[in-house]
Amino acid sequence: MGGRGDVSTDAEIIDETRFHATADPLLDDLFDVIDEADFEFIEDIHCDDGVLTLELEDGRAFVINKHYATRQIWYASPVSGALYFSLQPNGTWVSQGRELTEVLKADLVSMSPDLKNLDLSGCGGLELEE
């Protein structure tokens, strides 16, 4: 087996419908929560065609996007770097043992400690049927 260990090779177990039904609400919810909070260090935020982008005042950016081929959510952060989140049976997206919402919150808090009470726990979170 070659390639990156954190890029899923079991994408075939998640059908396309389930992938979109869980990834789309997560990206939409993250957009809504962060946009509504109106953080000073975020210059612009937009979510288009499965790509959520947070452009920061200092020119850096977060990009969180659906990766159709691997059925993952790919995360690029100026704090954490690149991570690849796979869907779990409980409907959460996990990479290296951490949920996407936890990683994003930790990254945002590292940029602005005032965000320690930011609640992303209600984002996505669709329970999947077995």
VENLIN-V834261 format. One line per field, one symbol per residue. phi: phi as a letter, one per 20 degrees, with the letter a starting at -180 (. if undefined). burial: b if it has 16 or more other C-alpha atoms within 10 Angstrom, else e. A space follows every 10 residues. Layout:
phi=???
burial=???
This chain:
phi=.dnffeegdd fffdffffgf fdfffffffg gfffffflff eefbcbcclm cdcdeegene bdccbfdffe lcdecccfde neccddfdge nedcclncfg ffffffffff ebgfegegdd feemmffeff
burial=eeeeeebbee beebeeeebb ebbbebbbbb beebeeeeee ebeebebeeb bbbbbbeeee bbbbbbbeeb bbbbbbbebe eebbbbbeee bbbbbeeebb bebbbbbbee eeeeeeeeeb eebbbbeeee
